[in-house]
Amino acid sequence: MAIDPAHLKHYCGFVNIIGCPNVGKSSLINALIGFKLNIVTPKSQTTRQRIFAMYNEPEYQIIFSDTPGIIQKPSNELHKKMIKYIEQAFQDADILLLLIDAYKPCNIPTEYIEKLKKSTCPLFIVLNKIDLVKEKQLSVLEKEWQTTLPKAIIKKISALHNMGVKELLTEIKQHLPKSPSYFDKNELTDKTERFIVSEIVREKILLLYKEEIPYAVEVIINSFKEEENLLRIQADIIAERETQKIIIIGQRGKSIKQLGIAARKEIEQFFKKQVQLELYVKVEKNWRNNKNKLNYFGYKEID
């Protein structure tokens, strides 16, 4: 089999991002690829699955992998699956990136630190939210990580304000292996359009509802019909209890109407088309502990 000479000057790899909840993993990926692909909220467990986002240039393809925040004590089967997505990120990384909240650092479990020490691929420690931290505090944190993981490349950024992101991207490119592209250069993500819509709806649920509601629901897209200038979408919001269903709908349907308006606006912005969105709420008791339901909802089994 002949080797395409163009591939000799092409670099491609998986940059897998791990970290505690709310450190800004999704915000960083959005900043690196230059547009909002992954949902972002102030609440923990916003990201539930592993999501690939592609950065493409003529000589580069970087597959950024967003993962759920590190869960120290899983309380249900959904959490266990989320942990497996994190563990998988250690196995197939060409570059590992540990994202740290410089403003509110969390304790990374010892088992993850040991895995990072044993990893043979390039490792980045990225201190995020530096705009919120005094220089002295940042210097102390940097030295702590230099001591803990001396082989790591330490970078300082603010993903929200796009500070240091370009420099981080440049450094990542320098550590990519030579390889042809793994995905078509026109692809933005490994996820389907239906998945993107379900995540947008779920993001609005996280932003609009309080307490347990955002964590007890899943969004399933039943119908996605694309016309020339219109998308017709029907989605089910799956809750665990009837009381949750009542809260999601709200008095005289006020809450779900507000949710629909917010979600429709962002879906229209993403797809650049007018959207007709219908939302219904159904109850699947204890779905977060039901392996069959989790598989049906798209949480793949990982050995």
Buried (B, 14 or more C-beta within 10 A) or exposed (E): EEEEEEEEEBBBBBBBBBBBBBBBBBBBBBBBBEEBBBBBBEBBBBBBBBBBBBBBEEEBBBBBBBBBBBBEEEEBBBBBBBBBBBBBBBEEBBBBBBBBBBBEBBEBEEEBBEBBEEBEBBBBBBBBBBEBBEEEBBEEBBEEBEEEBEEBBBBBBBBBEEBBBEEBBEBBBEBBEEEEBBBEEEBBBBBEBBBBBBBBBBBBBBBBBEEBBBBBBBBBBEEBEEEEEEBBBBBBBBBBBEEBBEBBBBEEEEBBEEBBEBBBBBBBEBBEBEBEBEBBBEBBEEBBBBEEBBEEBBBEEEE
